[in-house]
């Protein structure tokens, strides 16, 4: 049986080994999953990334070779990695905590560590959001690279759950522990100190778990004039909030960008769990779409056997959003999932990376890149993985992919799960 399975995979790999992009193994050590990447704004050969649970990696040759190291902090390093770069070329690594020294508990705060040497070494970090016994989860961050008065501010948003009292599958074991909320902080001094965390959502999640009735997957983004946006998944769909004073205050009501029929957690065969979290970016380039906002996500509005990637755009600073349109251009019924969007701020081109099964009728999975130069109206889809992989659902492969782009240098990163073997890969894409 193993012989025939291996033969089948060989034949599939041979049939679909036509990707024009070279794939590079970043790491296959320490069971890596869930990956993030960022690019130095002054050097688009310098990329820095991180992966669950406590590894980071960097390159100075555009991703041909990578140095992989273990991240350490006295506050503990416990997954959900997010790396962003500021306007001075410093990198920031956000992650969950695992700290007990001051009476702390698992996931009771968020940690941010800074690198002043292009991702090689990192400080011990600062923390925010500490609020025992509540659990803090799924953070993301953004830097203001506009020319507003808030330039270089750092923003982070995440989910706070009721009590830090969880089973292994993420579900609360306290029936009274039902509230989940989106929290927000900012730093004006390079992550040395943080503002007091505040709740910004108006409607709480009705349960505190990773199921569809919570609020989860918060992502901040900065607009052309320094306005701060935060989007997340909720029982109402994709939701947005906005600040025009550097994160000091937010709107009195949340904007619903789109519904999410079936919710943001849905089944995909061979995947341990699958979320359709939104990713968001603002076009800060000098393109004709300068100032436009874009939100991308995946859902199953077309059926449980047909997960699709969607995009919606706003041309009026988040007040109104276009009807969702598909990013993937396959004609059949198949799964496209774990999408992530970025914009090349030198060219204005939108890039979306995602997993794709259009070429198969089973769990074989490719990685695709979609690109748009007309503000998300149309997309070119390209397969960027050299070969497919066949995941098994008993192994966690993370909750997201990631991508960074700068002046035509595009580096997507993703997790491969070959049966139960995890590894992190990138593709060398230079436009």
N, C-alpha and C positions, 0 to 999 in steps of 0.2 A: 504494500500500500504506500509506504514512504517513497518507494522508487517511482511509482506513477505520479505521486504528488510533486516530486522533484522534477520529473520529466515535464509535467504540465506547466510548472512555473518557468522552466527553461524555454519551452516553446512560446509562452506568452512574452517573456522577456525578449526573445529573438524577434518576435513579430512586431513589438512596439519599442524597439530600441532606436527610434529615429529622431529623438530629441536633438536639436541643434546646439543645446547648451550643456556644457560640461558640468557634471555634478561632483561636488567635493564633500567628502566625509569630514564633519567637524569633530564629532566625538561619538563613541559608542561605549564609553565607560560610565559606571555607576548608574545604570538603568535610566538614561536621560529621557525626559519628556517635557513638553510645554516650554516653548522657546521664545526668546525676545531678541531683537537686534536694533542697533542704532548706529548712525554714521556721524563722524566728526564733520561739522559744518565747514571746516577749513581744509579738510583732506579726505577726499572720497575714496581713498584706499585704506583708510583707518575705520574699521567697523568693530564694534564691541557688542557682545551678546551674553546671554545667560540662559540657564536651563535648570529645571527641577532636578534635585532639590537645592543644591548648593554649589553649582559650578558656574564659572564664567569663562569667556573665551574672547580673544581679540586677534586682529590681523592688521598688518601694515602693508600688505601687498594685494589688497582688494579681495581677499578671501581665498587665494590659492593655498595658503598655509595658515594654520591656526594654532595659537598657544592656548591650552586649556588648563585652568587652575581651579582650586577649591576656594570658594568664598567663605570667609570666617568673620564672625562678629560676636562680641560678648552677649549680644541680645539674641543670638541664635539666628540661623538662616533656614527658612522653612517654606520654600516654594512660592508660587505665583510671581515669577520674576518679571520685572519691567525695567528696561534701561532706556533712558533718554539723555540727550546731550543738550547743553545750554549754548548760549551765543558766544561763550568764551572758549568752547572746546572741551569743557569738563563733562564727564559722564556721571550719571546718577543711577544707582541700582536700588530699586524698590523691591521689597519682598516681605513675606510674613515672618512672624517671630516665633521663637521657641525658648522662652526666657523665664527662669524661675528664681533668680537671685534676690529680687526685691519683693517677694511674695507674688510674683507674676504667674500667669498661667498660659497654657498653649494658645497661641493666636490672640493674645489680649491687646496687641498693638501692631503698628506698622513700622517698618525700618527703612531708612534711606541711607545708603553708603555712597560716598563720593570718590571719584578718581580724578586726580589732577595731572596724571601722566599718561593720558590717552588709553586708559583701561588696564594698565599693567598692575598697579597696586591700588588699594582702596583704604579709606579710613574706617574706623570702627563703627561709624554711623550715628545717626540721631533717630529718635522715634517720635511718633505722633499717634493720636487716636486711642491712647491707653484709657480704658474705661471698664475695669473689671466690675462684674463678672461677664460682661458682654464679649462676644466673639467678633473679631475684625477680619474680613475676608475679601479676596478678589480686588486688590487695588490696581489702579493704573495712574499714570502721571503725564504731564505735559509741561513744556517750557514756553514762555512768551517770547517769541522771536520777532514780534512786531516792533514798530518804532514808536509805540505808545509810551506813556509815563510808567507803564508796568513792565517794560522790557526786561527780560531775564528772570522775572518771577517764576517760581515753580509751583505747580498745582497738582494735587492728588485727590482722588475720590475712590470710595470703596463702599462695601456693604457692612453695616453693623447689625449683628443678630442679638436677640434677647439675652440669653444666658450662655455662658461657655460650658455647654452641657450636651455633648454630641455623641452619637453612635458612630461607628466606623463608616457608615454609608452617608454621613453628613446630615442625617435627619435628627431633629431635636428629640430628646427623650423626655422633655418636660412639656406636657400638653398645654400648660399656661404660657409657654415661651413661644409666642407666635409672631412677634413684630420683627420686621426687617426694614432697615432704612438706609438711604444713601447719605454718606458722610463726606465732608470736604475740608481740606486745609490748604494753606498756601505758605510759601517761604519767600522772603525778600532778601535773604542773605546767603544764598548758595547752600541751603539745607542745613545751616547751623542751628537755626531755630524755626519753629512752626507756629502758625496761628492756632488758637483753640479750635478744635474740630466742631463742625456744625452740621446739623441735618439740613439737606436742601430739598428732598422730595416732599411733596404734599400728600401723597397717598402711600401709606406703608404697605409692605408685603403682608399678606394675611397668614403666612407661615414662615418659619425660619429654617429653611433647608435649601438644597440645591434643586428643588422641584419648581414647577412653573408658577407657583403662587407667591414667590418671593420677589424682591427687587435685587438684581444681580448684574454684574458685568459693567460697572460704571467706567466710563472713559471720558476724561476731560480733553478739551481742545481749545486753542486760542485763535481768535479771529483777527482780521486784518487791522483792526483798530484797538486791539488789546482786550476785546470782550472775551469772557470766559464762558465756554459751553461745557455742559456735562450731559452725556447720554447714557441710558441704561435700558436693560430689559425689565419688563414688569408685567403684571397680569393685564394691564391696559395696552400692552404692546411696546414699541420702541418709544421712549420718553426722552424729552430734552428739557434742561433748565439752563438759565443764562444769567450772567453777572456782567455789569458794565462798570464796576468799580474795583476791579482787581480781586474779586472773590470775597469782598467784605459782605455783600448782600446779594440775594438772588431774587428772581421773579416771584410774584405771589402765587402764580399758578404754573403748572407744568404743561408743556406742549407735547401732544401726542403726534409723533412723526408718522407712525404707521401701526396698523394692527399686526399681530403675529399669529395667524390662525394655527391652532395646534400648540401654541406656546413656544417658549424659547428652549425648552428641553424636549428632545424627540428621539425616537429610536432610529439608529442606523446599524444595519447588520455588521457584526465584526468589531464594533466600537463600544468600549466600556460604557461611556456616556457621551452624549453629544449636545452641546449648547450652541445656540445661534446668536451669541453676543454681538452687539453692534461695535464697529470700529468707525472712527470719524476723523476727518481732516479738513482743513481750510486751505484753499489755493492762495498762497502768499506770493506767487510768482508774478511776472509782468504779462501773463497770458491774458487773452480776452475774457477768461473766466476768473480773473483775480477777485478774491473776496468770497467766492462761492463756497458753501459748505456741502460736504458729502457724508452720508452715513450709509454703511454697508452692513448687511447681516445675512443669515440664512434661515429659512423656515420651510415648513411643509404645507403651505397653503394649496399646493397642487397635488397633495396626497402623500401618504406615508411612504410610498415607494418612489417619491420624486422630490427630494430635497433640492431647493434651488437657492442661489445667491442673488440678493437683491440690492439695489442702490436707490437712494432718494437724495435729491439736491434742494438746496435753498439758496435763492439769490437775494434774499432780504434779511440777512443776519439771523436766520433761524425762526422767523415768525411763520413762514409758510413753507411747505415742502411738496415737491413733485410727487406724483403717483409713482409707487415703486415700479422699477423696471428690472428685468433680469440681466445679470452680468454674464452668466454662462450662456453659451449659444448652441448647446446641443438640442437636437430635435426630438429626442426620445424621452423615455422615462428612466431616470437614473438619479443617483445621489451626488450632489455637490455640497460640500460642508466644510466647516472650520475655515471660514473666509477671514481675510484681513486686508484692509485698505491703507494705502499711503499715497502721497502726492510728491512727485519730484518738484521741489520748490524752485528749481532753476528753469524747468521746461513747462511746468503745469500739467504734465501727463499724469493721469490717475493709474495706479497699479493695484490689482487685487490678486492675492494668492489664495488658492483653495484646493482641497482634495476633490478628485473627480473620478467617477466610475462609468463615464459614458461609453467607454470602449469594451465593457464587459457585462456579463449577465450574472455575475457573482460578486464576491467581496474584493476582487483585485482592485487596487486603488492607485491612481496616478496623481501627480501634482500639476496643476495648471496655473498659468499666469494670464490674467486678462488686463488689457491696457486700453485706455481711452484718451484721445487728444482733443475731443470735442465736448468736454464737460460732462462726460458720463452718458451721452446720448447713445453712443454705439461703442462696442468693445470688440477688440481682437483677442481671441482665445488661443493660447499656445500651450502645448504640453511641454513642461520643463523638466520633468523627472526622466531619467534615462531608462528606468524600468519600473514596473508596478510592484507593489508589495501586497501581501495578504495578511491583514491583521486578525487577531483573535480577541474576542471581547473580554476575556478574563484579565487582560493586561491593560492597565491605564496608560494611555498615550498622550495625556494632557488635554487641555481645554481650548488651546488656540495654536495657530501658526503665527508667523510674523514676517515683516518685510520692511526694508529701508531702501531709499533711492536718493541719489544726488547727482545731478548733471549727467544723466544717462547711464550711471552705474547703479544697477539694481541688484540687490541681494536678498532674495527670499530665503527664509529658513523654515524647516519643517521636521517633524518627527516621522521616521519610518518605523513601522512595527511589522517586521517579517516574522509571522507566527507570534512568538513571544520575545523576539529579539528587538530591542529598542536602539535607535541611533538617530543622530541629528545631522542634517544635510543642508547644503546650499547649492545654488546654481550660479555659474558665472555668466551674467547677462549684462552686456555693455551695448547700449544702443547708439 
